[in-house]
Amino acid sequence: MSTPHNAAKRGDFAETVLFPGDPLRARHIATTLLSDAVQVNAVRNMLAYTGTWRGQRISVMGSGMGIPSCSLYATELIRDYGVKRIVRVGTCGAVADALALGDIVLGQGACTDSSVNRIRFGGYDYAPIASWQLLVTVAARVAAVAAETGRSPGLHVGNVFSSDFFDHPDASLPGLLRRHGVLAIDMESAGLYAVAAELGAEALSVMAVSDHILRKEHMSPAQRETGLDEMVGLVLDALTGR
Ligand code: HPA
């Protein structure tokens, strides 16, 4: 069995899938972090792999950018491949003062300018939230790393805003979000959380702060690479019960 967007057979995916936006990051995670990784999809170059981490089966697949792409692949993973947990591993642009480049944001909830959830939810306003179990598991692992090593990235848990725009036409938006306690902007979480909720799976977005939108700070490509690798290692340890 396959879908129009995924050539994998049922059983090719593990129950837990890491979901970076960039399919080349999925390949990087599979080839540098996972053991025995096998490519299970390449349709539209949306690369997907299944391998192991500390002996436990885990998959990684690109989600593409934005709610439509992310939602489509997440829907098929859960509905057609029996995936139970999707953890988005990506970047976000901070708006809150307390956030620094390289910090980690766990999206506890996700506001949005997209109308997909209103359409999905009968015209009412849906409040997309992360899986509490996944949230607590990843937060506990970050705390454990801090205790073990004496160093760990800053951790922030709270609301994010998933936008259909990378360059938003409303210049006042970052200030509005900051005043309402929103931590950062991404482009996927609100869609991912609602898809997972509707289809009975768990989801969480774990995001490195790659930009500070109000302070106009940006990570270099090299900083992005290292920051994301460390973050993904931490998420893999958390998911496999280390
Ligand atoms: N906006 C939306 N998503 C992002 C950003 C941003 O500024 N930076 C990293 N992901």
Boltz pocket constraint, residues with backbone or C-beta under 6 A from the ligand:
constraints:
  - pocket:
      binder: B
      contacts: [[A, 91], [A, 92], [A, 93], [A, 94], [A, 163], [A, 165], [A, 166], [A, 185], [A, 186], [A, 187], [A, 208], [A, 210], [A, 211], [A, 213]]
      max_distance: 6.0
